[in-house]
Amino acid sequence: MKRVSFWILLVACMAIFVGLFATGVSQAEYGDVVLNSKSSSMKKAGVKPVMFPHWFHRIRFKCKVCHEDIFIIKKGANDINMSKIMRGEYCGKCHNGLIAWEPLYCDRCHSYTGNKPNAPTNEN
């Protein structure tokens, strides 16, 4: 039981660190994905495109944690939107306030400001 508590505490500390220090306005790095398929609704909401830090997640979790149970590995196959995330689907499976910070801080994800030519995008 003590071992499980240690891992829960470790994950919670990592989530707090990320939330406090590693977020903010960002450019896409190699392996990251810019999600902009909902550009009209994002523009209407006044938020930037999402910069998903794939390699940040990948160094912490095995691929099977997210693929294929949460996300389908095919461009345009995941109809991700904030309503679904808030209901615990897609990113909301982990970003629920228990495993990782809850999706209440728009600029943590909606942070892409660049026009980097090599940044892969998920535009439909």
Secondary structure, DSSP 8 states (H G I E B T S, - for coil): -HHHHHHHHHHHHHHHHHHHHS-SSB---TT-EEE-TTHHHHHHHT---EEE-HHHHHTTS-GGGTBTTTB-SSTT-----HHHHHTT-GGGGTBTTTSB--TT-HHHHS-B----TT--B---
